[in-house]
Amino acid sequence: MKVKTISRSTDEFTRERSNDLQRVFRNYDPNLRPQEKAVEYVRALNAAKLEKIFGRPFVGAMEHNEAISCMAKNPNHLKGIFAGSEDGDIRLWDITSRRTVRKFPGHRGAVRGLTATTDGSRLVSCGADCIIRRWTVPVEDSSEDSVKPEDFHISKNAYWGVDHQWKGDQFATVGAQVDIWNHTSNAPVRSFQWGTDTVISVRFNPGHPDLLATSASDRSITLYDIKTTVPIKKLIMQTKTNSIAWNPMEPMNFTAANEDGNCYSYDLRKLNEATMVHTDHAAAVMDIDYSPTGREFVTGSYDRTVRIFRYNGGHSREIYHTSRMQRVFCIKFSCDASYVISGSDDYNLRLWKAMASEQLGVLLPREKKRHEYDEALKNRYKHLPEVKRILRHRHLPLPIYKAAALRRTMTESARKKEEKRKAHSAPGSISTKPLRKRRIVKEVE
């Protein structure tokens, strides 16, 4: 004799806490719930409104004695960030307690570049005083407050940037030329020079340890292979590139922060056209950094704002600003992609949440499911006008709003002028280039 029984999992009706409501089993058959879409739409609207209500991204500030000029992440220390300022002060900050852990005194001018080794045991700095200094980073439980440099090198020219290999013991400095160093030598292992203009930024490729990209004041972006004796390729744009960032998940792609207020993403294999143009800033973009996931990057601009872009999105998904924050010169994602750290010329490092409305602290399983459900609803109904309007709305300070409106007006005026010229010219005499190609002057092999 067989007996059929109804069995249920205890997780479906067991309460997490004693004061929770009793769980009830529900049948989600759409024929039994004809108003389900209407109910979900209202829930999506409420989720979008709650995201704006709880969207408070600013966490805290860390103060220096002068304007912040550069930053570097410690790959071996999740909560540590190195920061250098215009007065030559270098500090290691603990972003959880927002306190100074170590000081690295020695530079007599502005610190222009900071980089740490992959294991986080060494720090390399360079600056306007024409000196490269190498430091040993003390262990976390060390009692010393300040650290003395273990080695230094004096040059004839000021340095503008430094970056370390992702895998290897070599690092590159830029200024009057590109120099390749290792930690055991007191002279450059190899030097590159293409033109006479100052090189202002350098970044090693995360996938190919011997490949690096630089930007210079002659509006060029240059690729180098440090195993060879000559540069590989140069791309000249209409305006100067202030910083470069490689996508860590797609090492063939990089994004350039440009002086014209846009960011341009390029594929290493096809430099004659940008794969994506990221707009929205009202002034020059000063620095850029990718998230460890490679899906987003953050930019800091001269217009006193911080924006977060998706790697394949033309417009920013988030904009951060405060009434006291001035021009942002350096920006970094945290190593776990949860926070953004910005440095500006008002002497402050600022800590922001990468997701403005994200709830901090430990979440219960029930809270996690609720957040996931709200996100799914917003993604499902984001194309509807009311939900789209709420999700896209951003409050901007009046000066930034006016500058952005003026920039849009100028862009629209230039577009109309081009259309009129084309309409009153002979057919085929004027060709219009897309923006992805328009900003490129030429490519030099």
Rosetta blueprint (number, residue, H / E / L):
1 M L
2 K L
3 V L
4 K L
5 T L
6 I L
7 S L
8 R L
9 S L
10 T H
11 D H
12 E H
13 F L
14 T L
15 R L
16 E L
17 R L
18 S L
19 N L
20 D L
21 L L
22 Q L
23 R L
24 V L
25 F L
26 R L
27 N L
28 Y L
29 D L
30 P H
31 N H
32 L H
33 R L
34 P L
35 Q L
36 E H
37 K H
38 A H
39 V H
40 E H
41 Y H
42 V H
43 R H
44 A H
45 L H
46 N H
47 A H
48 A H
49 K H
50 L H
51 E H
52 K H
53 I H
54 F L
55 G L
56 R L
57 P L
58 F E
59 V E
60 G E
61 A E
62 M E
63 E E
64 H L
65 N L
66 E L
67 A L
68 I E
69 S E
70 C E
71 M E
72 A E
73 K E
74 N L
75 P L
76 N L
77 H L
78 L L
79 K L
80 G E
81 I E
82 F E
83 A E
84 G E
85 S E
86 E L
87 D L
88 G L
89 D L
90 I E
91 R E
92 L E
93 W E
94 D E
95 I L
96 T L
97 S L
98 R L
99 R E
100 T E
101 V E
102 R E
103 K E
104 F L
105 P L
106 G L
107 H L
108 R L
109 G L
110 A L
111 V E
112 R E
113 G E
114 L E
115 T E
116 A E
117 T L
118 T L
119 D L
120 G L
121 S L
122 R E
123 L E
124 V E
125 S E
126 C E
127 G E
128 A L
129 D L
130 C L
131 I E
132 I E
133 R E
134 R E
135 W E
136 T E
137 V L
138 P L
139 V L
140 E L
141 D L
142 S L
143 S L
144 E L
145 D L
146 S E
147 V L
148 K L
149 P L
150 E L
151 D E
152 F E
153 H E
154 I E
155 S L
156 K L
157 N L
158 A L
159 Y L
160 W L
161 G E
162 V E
163 D E
164 H E
165 Q L
166 W L
167 K L
168 G L
169 D L
170 Q E
171 F E
172 A E
173 T E
174 V E
175 G L
176 A L
177 Q L
178 V E
179 D E
180 I E
181 W E
182 N E
183 H L
184 T L
185 S L
186 N L
187 A L
188 P L
189 V L
190 R E
191 S E
192 F E
193 Q L
194 W L
195 G L
196 T L
197 D L
198 T L
199 V E
200 I E
201 S E
202 V E
203 R E
204 F E
205 N L
206 P L
207 G L
208 H L
209 P L
210 D L
211 L E
212 L E
213 A E
214 T E
215 S E
216 A E
217 S L
218 D L
219 R L
220 S E
221 I E
222 T E
223 L E
224 Y E
225 D E
226 I L
227 K L
228 T L
229 T L
230 V L
231 P L
232 I L
233 K E
234 K E
235 L E
236 I E
237 M E
238 Q L
239 T L
240 K L
241 T E
242 N E
243 S E
244 I E
245 A E
246 W E
247 N L
248 P L
249 M L
250 E L
251 P L
252 M L
253 N E
254 F E
255 T E
256 A E
257 A E
258 N E
259 E L
260 D L
261 G L
262 N L
263 C E
264 Y E
265 S E
266 Y E
267 D E
268 L L
269 R L
270 K E
271 L L
272 N L
273 E L
274 A L
275 T L
276 M E
277 V E
278 H E
279 T L
280 D L
281 H L
282 A L
283 A L
284 A L
285 V E
286 M E
287 D E
288 I E
289 D E
290 Y E
291 S L
292 P L
293 T L
294 G L
295 R L
296 E E
297 F E
298 V E
299 T E
300 G E
301 S E
302 Y L
303 D L
304 R L
305 T L
306 V E
307 R E
308 I E
309 F E
310 R E
311 Y L
312 N L
313 G L
314 G L
315 H L
316 S E
317 R E
318 E E
319 I E
320 Y E
321 H L
322 T L
323 S L
324 R L
325 M L
326 Q L
327 R L
328 V E
329 F E
330 C E
331 I E
332 K E
333 F E
334 S L
335 C L
336 D L
337 A L
338 S L
339 Y E
340 V E
341 I E
342 S E
343 G E
344 S E
345 D L
346 D L
347 Y L
348 N E
349 L E
350 R E
351 L E
352 W E
353 K E
354 A L
355 M L
356 A L
357 S L
358 E L
359 Q L
360 L L
361 G L
362 V L
363 L L
364 L L
365 P H
366 R H
367 E H
368 K H
369 K H
370 R H
371 H H
372 E H
373 Y H
374 D H
375 E H
376 A H
377 L H
378 K H
379 N H
380 R H
381 Y H
382 K L
383 H L
384 L L
385 P H
386 E H
387 V H
388 K H
389 R H
390 I H
391 L H
392 R H
393 H L
394 R L
395 H L
396 L L
397 P L
398 L H
399 P H
400 I H
401 Y H
402 K H
403 A H
404 A H
405 A H
406 L H
407 R H
408 R H
409 T H
410 M H
411 T H
412 E H
413 S H
414 A H
415 R H
416 K H
417 K H
418 E H
419 E H
420 K H
421 R H
422 K H
423 A H
424 H L
425 S L
426 A L
427 P L
428 G L
429 S L
430 I L
431 S L
432 T L
433 K L
434 P L
435 L H
436 R H
437 K H
438 R H
439 R L
440 I E
441 V E
442 K E
443 E E
444 V E
445 E L
